[in-house]
Amino acid sequence: MAQLPFCCFDADNHYYEALDAFTRHLEPGFEKRCMQWVELGGRTRLLVGGRLNRFIPNPTFDPVAKPGVLDEFFRGKNPDAADVRTLFGELEPIRAAYRNRDARLALMDEQGIEKAFLFPTLGVGMAQALVNDLPAQQAAFRAFNRWLDDDWGFHYRERLFAAPYITLSDLGNAVSELEWALERDARIVCMVAGPVMTAAGSRSPADPCFDPFWARANEAGITVAYHGGDYGYGKYVEEWGEPGDLESFRGTPLKSVMLSNRAPFDTFAALVCHRLFARFPNLRVASVEQGSNWVPWLFQTFRRVYGQSPKGFAENPQDTFRRHIWVSPFHEDDVPLLRDLLGADRLLMGSDFPHAEGLATPTDYVYELKDFADDEIRKVMRDNALSLSQRRPA
């Protein structure tokens, strides 16, 4: 384990959802329209909206893969061409720290982690599963957020900052959920990239129709995180003759190439080009578990389009991005390149612990910070996320 002269702030930690995460607080009348557990072929399977859901191969998470077992695979190293099932190795019973906040704090003490943002594992794939029943989608996440408050809290001992999930599919519901979270002193909320499906059709998340939500986030100074998940981009690969359903750790080479960067590129382009930050200059938005390979591509495009049509922007879009957006690069990314592009004060260390594709030892992320100065390392490994965990009211 890497030894540092300070304790870290991990901007991408995860829990494994309890079996009743979506049902404990579900409002009556939605039982069959949202999440249900069923026994099929001797296994406990998840139905979402009455359909078998495969976003997570084993959504009970017991047993579960050991942390970091796919690290080398996600670095592009699989010399024996082993299938993912083989690479997972032997699964283990779920550890208490994955579902109990006090056990997690004890583990964090061992890991040298003082604080962490906590994000869903199953939850980031569920909004798209209910995109054809938006009232059920909204009800499911109202229930989810109340379970999250029960089991983890939004600022537990000022160390664990779980992010309630907000869907913009209904403006009134989104504003209400944000107010509910703010009343409980949430510091960060979670969304998933991609266009927003509403009753009136698909919209950019920066469409002015959502301004009441963004105005409240701007006023409260809460951080909004776009976390990797099911972006709803399956329809695009279907047009290329590929299956559109998203199942974690399974995908054709074309799907993996086409979808690895597309949604964050599109989403953050929309936030900037649709002038969200010009209207709400106090917003802070983080990109978590979406890698960073899309950022140089986006900046290159910004340079060209801004040069062609400068009046189409409130200012140089690269400056807008650098002022309002923080990025947590995958540990396997070219982190020094991102530092040179954005500055060290806009990078976030995220281990993805305890996921199989993450780091088994979160502080080992420091080994990716080659040629970083000591003050830059502290920013990436601690101070930047610490700042985002503190409200900055307008």
JONOR-V795581 format. One line per field, one symbol per residue. psi: psi as a letter, one per 30 degrees, with the letter a starting at -180 (. if undefined). burial: # if it has 16 or more other C-alpha atoms within 10 Angstrom, else .. Layout:
# JONOR-V795581
psi=???
burial=???
This chain:
# JONOR-V795581
psi=kkklglkljjgilllkklfgeffegkkkfgeffbkkkljkhgljlkkjhgkkkgekeiffgjlllkkgfgeeefggjifghkleeeeeakllkkleffgkeeeeeeeeeefgjelkkklldeefgfeffgfgieeeeeeefeeeeeeeeeeelfhjghejikjkkkkgfjeeeeeeeeeeeefghkfklklklllkklfgaklkfgkffgeeeeeeeeefgkkkkjkkajfggefefefgglkfkkkkgklleeeeeefffeeeeeefeeeefghefeeifgkkkkjkhgagffeeeeeeeeeeeeeeiffflfakfeeeefefkkkjkkfflieeeeefefkfggkkkjfgkhlefakejeffffffhkgkleeeeeeefdeeeeeffkkik.
burial=......############..###.##...##.#####.......#####..#####.####..########.##............##.....##.###.#..##..#..#####################..################.######..#############.###.######...#############....####...##.######################..#......###........#.....###################################..##..#...#......#..###.##.##########.##..##..#.#######################.##..#...###########.##.##..
